[in-house]
Amino acid sequence: MRTPSSIVSLSSSLSHSLFLPQVASAKNSLAYNCLGEAIWPSASACVVYSKQSHSQKFFTSHTAEICCVSVSKDGRLVASGEKGNRPVVRIWDAQTCVSIAVLGPFHRQAVACVAWSHDAKSVVSVGADVEHSVAVWHSSSGQWDDAARTAYAPGDHQPVYFCEFLDPAEWGAGCIPSSSTSSSSGGPKTGQGGVPKHPGYALATGGVDHVKFWCQEGRSLTPERGLWGAEGKVQPLLCAASCGDKLFTGAVSGHVYVWRGRKCERVIRAHEALVTSLWASPAGIVSGGGDGFVKLYSPTLEHLRSYGVTEAPAPPLLRAIKGVCGGVNPDGTQITKVLVSTESAECYELARGSGSWTMLVEGHYSPPSEGASGELWGLAPHPTKEDIFATSGDDGTVRVWSISQGRLLRKVQLDAPSRCITWSPTGRRLLVGLGGSSRGLRQKKDGAFVLLDADTLDVLYEGRDSRHWLHDAKYSPDGNTFVVASQDQKLYIYDGNQNVLRAKCDKHNDAVTSVDFSDDGAFLQSDADDYEHLYYSTSDGAFFKLPSQLKNVKWHTWTCKMGWPVQGCWPKVLTGKRLDEALQAAAEEGRTSMKSIAPEPTSVHRNHEGGLLAVGYQDGRCQIVRYPCLNKSAEPCVFRGHTADVPRLRFTCDDKHVISVGQGDRSIMVWKVNRK
């Protein structure tokens, strides 16, 4: 007997975020704060992770995907930039995650990269607009409550991958020999005795086939292109780090270019594949490459030691390094540890002395076949253990997680992507539906399903009757039947004991997206992409033409977006003056699609007690409302963290947590439901 739950005094808080930055969305976004805690972005949140206590704190003021993060030299402040038509840069405290200032909006499309000055009083940001605009922001007090944009200029017509402030003591006025430059703004200034005096370089930017050194005089920013000389070959530069009077840049050829002034002074072969990340301090230089190696150098670029990520006790699925950040001892004279992220979304802490690798966190990733657009769909909490849940994604991995431990328990790599997963009622088996591609590519196992042993993740059985990828899978309450919903507009009903096809339901006119069993396992309800909600018998797949025939049926789960009990979670229909006002407000904010004006629900789940409904939307918003939800004006408990579609969110079996997955951001977020 289900009893109503009160939504009065209901709140939610982010408990865990299981995600690592990907090369396409948050490159080189690993850092340490002044306490030695690791910082990385997760969808629209930033995670501050303490290895000592294995706990996470969150900065959640962003409303769009975070694509770049930079921490000040003293580890006290963080600047994070986001995607969006009118993105902003947010300044926040690296220890407490308290917001301090908002810079902008100024750029368009996204903030491609950000960097701090040495005194933490200035920030440079580069946009992803056509001109890749460069903006310098300054706080005279250093507290950032008086922040202002002091200069800006077009960057370059080619993509810009990095920006870096230069040490004013080594690159400032009078430090750059005038013979090594030729001013692009009317010639050099003249110092005492008529000797030309160069204004110095404040910062550097670079990317595809270019590097630029910028002079800042008042509100004016003037670029001077780097001179490659005989040593260098013009090519894309992916990363940079400055130390003293040198700027180090990493190239796609695997070389590190050393710049003094705007001349390329030296080139060294650092990696056998592209150099993806650089970090530098007076204690030394760290580089990471696509060959899976992390290398340490002295400040004079003398090679000290190499570390292979495949030597880790739990090696990554893809070995390419995507980000590195060094940690130094208290007096700053020696590098003692390195934070490392990989292409397959693992994050390690490398101990310099012993060479040991410690896994901090890992997550789903985008496989090479999908470029940067791989997605995460599959989610299933354990039916009897409130601490356990499983996920599956386009990377072909099935992963089992612990909420209390905040980590991965076990995983298996399948030979096909997966977008749906469910447990058997006893929790002894996992049913995984295969297929799916964000790029619309056909996969060799589209429509197949596998049964896994839940303890070992060994494959027990594999079957296939559909030739199109599977959206959803469910077991009946008694475990004697299971069903899969396919892109081919059909439901396939199987005998749960012999794993043979019992019936096929083909009345839908579009891809079937979700399905539920009744309490007695005798009936099915299903949704399709064309907003159609249908009913079937599980014994023979017979279609019920009159929904009223099942009006008194109790449903074991409710994950269908259509239906009488969930009508209130849909947005109000905007017409006439209201529609014009919404379109005008959206245009002022740079939002142009109906998806951003009136986002539709992408996933729903009724809690096990039966009084609450969790809903995920196209804009990444999640909310909890009373079930049944009949009124569109019902006041919800709203929580945000994802950047776009939420394909699955589920209550745990004790209803104390809600787990959500982001389709495009591939993040897994665990929300604690607080009832006061």
Secondary structure, DSSP 4 states (H G I P E B T S, - for coil): -------TTEEEEEEEEE----TTTSTT--EE-TTS-EEEEETTEEEEEETTTTEEEEE---SS-EEEEEE-TTSSEEEEEEBSSS--EEEEETTT--EEEEE-S-SSSBEEEEEE-TTSSEEEEEE-STT--EEEEE-SSSSSTT-EEEEEE---SS-EEEEEE--HHHHSTTTS-GGG---SSSS-EE-GGG-EE-----EEEEETTEEEEEEEETTEEEEEE-B-TTT-----EEEEEEETTEEEEEETTSEEEEEETTEEEEEEE--SS-EEEEEEETTEEEEEETTSEEEEE-TT--EEEEEEGGGSSS--SS--EEEEEEEE-TTSSSEEEEEEEETTSEEEEEETTT--EEEEEE-----GGGTT---EEEEEE-SS-TTEEEEEETTSEEEEEETTTTEEEEEEE-SS-EEEEEE-TTSSEEEEEE---TT----TTTTEEEEEETTT--EEEEEE--SS-EEEEEE-TTSSEEEEEETTS-EEEEETTT--EEEEE---SS-EEEEEEBTTSSEEEEEETTS-EEEEETTT--B-S-GGGGTTPPBS----S-SGGGGGGSPPPP-HHHHHHHHHHHHHTT--SHHHHSPPEEEEEE-SSSSEEEEEETTSEEEEEESS---TTPPPEEEE--SS---EEEE-TTSSEEEEE-TTT--EEEEEEEE-
